[in-house]
Amino acid sequence: MKKYTLIITSLAIGFMVSCGGSEETTESASTETTTTETTETSTTEEGIAELTIESNDDMKYNLKTLEVKAGDQVVLTLINKGTMPKEAMGHNITILKQGVDLEEYALAAAKAKDNGYQVAGREGDVIAHTQILGPGESETITFDAPEAGTYKFLCTFPAHYGLMQGDFIVK
């Protein structure tokens, strides 16, 4: 049974990747899609880290890594640069505490539509999260960075976590 589940999951991810479009950067007045491995952190004053991350219709974040200092107040903005309807291609960002299994949380969250794709009763597994955003929407959340370590972030919209995840590094 596990073998069939693995095969089906692999095929589904392969399908999503093949339908995701080109890896090329498109430059126009309305659309620009890039993927960056580095963090863009702006510190406005001592102890405050401002971060912006973008999502798109290719089920990608523009950043794979976000970095802050332990104890900083984090001001994190997610911008959905996509154009597809929220019901089909909504995005959020959820930062998990250390030790929380990303895949297990994502699969449980996918069944929690009525709770914004967050697992009810497991709020203690999450450091912070945005709501599900539609095209052109953005949300800014503020929270205190936890102790030093590497934490995982992901989009909990159904089937997005396979491509939409990264590391939240606290130094």
N, C-alpha and C positions, 0 to 999 in steps of 0.2 A: 504494500500500500504506500509506503514512504517513497518507493521508487517511482510510482506513478505520480505522486504529488510533486516530486522533484522535476519530473519530465514536464508536467503541465505548467509548473511555475516557470521553468526555463523557456518553454515555448511562449508563454504569455509575455515575459520580459523581452524576449527576442522580437515578438510582434510589436510591442510598444516602442522599442528602439528603432525598428525598421520603419515605423509610421511616424517617427519623431521628426523627420526632416533632415536637412543637411546640417553638417557641422560648420559650414562656412558662416562667416560674419556678414550680415546684411546691413549695409549702411544706407539709410534713407532718412527723410525727415520724420517718419513715423515709427520706424522699427530699427532697433540695434540690438543684436544678440551676441554676447560674448561670454566666455567662461574663463574665469581667472582662478588660479590656485592660491593667490595671496589675499590677505585681509586688508581691507581699507578701513582703518580705524582713525577716527578724528577725536582728539582729546580737547574739549573746549576749555576745561579748567581742571585743576588737580582732582583726581578721583572720579572723573566722569568720562566714560568712553562712549562715543557715538558711533554706531555701526549702521550701515545700510546694506541690505541684501535684496536682490531682485529674483523673481521667478518668471517663467515664461511658458508658452504653449508646448514647448519641447520637453516639458517635465524636467527642467533643470534650474538650479540656482546659479547665479553668476559667480558665486564664491563657494569654495569647498572648505575653507578654514576661516574661522572668526577668532580673533585673539584679544584678550583683555587682561588686566591685572586683577589679582585676588582682592576682593573688597571694593573694587570700583563700582560705581553706580553705572549700570549699562543702559543706554538708550538705544534700542534696536528697532529699526524701521524695515518692514518688509513691503516691497512694491511689486504688485503683480503686473508685469509688462505684457501679459498675454491679451488676446482678443476673444478667445473662446468663452462661452457662457460659464458662469460659476458652477452650475450643476454638472457640467461635463469636465471642467478643467480648473476647479478652484484650488487654491494653494494656501498653506499656512507655514509657519515654522514653529516647531516644538523642540525645546532643549530638554533632554532627559538627564536625570541624575546618574551618577556613576553606578555601574552594576545592573542597570535596567537593560534587559534584552531588547534591542531596537526592533528586530523583526517581530518578536512576540507582541510588543506594545503596538506596533503599526498594524498588525493583523487584528488585534482587539479593537483598536481605534477605528478601523475601517467599518466596523459594524455599529459604530456609535454616531450615526448621522444626526440623530436628535440631540446630541450633546456636542455638536460642532466637531465631530471626529476626535474627541478626547474621551478617554476611558473613565467613566464615572466610578468613583470609589478608589481611583488610583492617582489622585491629584498629588500625592506625596512622591510619585515617580517623576514628576515634571518640575523643572526649575522655572520655566516660563513658556508661554505660547501665545501666538496671535490667533485671531479668528480665521475662518476660511474666507479668503478674499477672491472677488471676481475680477474681471478685466479692468485695468486702470485704477483699481483700489489700492490703498496702502493703509498700514496700521503701524503705530509706534507703541512699543511697550517699554516699561522701565522696571528694572529689577537689580538687585545686588548680586555681583559676581560671587560665586561660591569659592571655596578654597582651591588652591592650585591643583591642576589636573586636566585631563582631557575628557570632555563630555561629548556626546553625540547629539546632533540636531537632524531633524527630518521633517518632511511634509507628511501629515497623517491622512490626507485625502486618499481614498482607496486606490491601491496599486502604485502610488507615487514613490513610496519610500525606497524602492529598488534603485532609482536614479537620483532621487532628491534627498541626499543626506550628506553630512560633513562633520567636521570636528570643531567644537567650541573649546578653544584652548585657554586655560586660565593660568597665568604665570605668577 
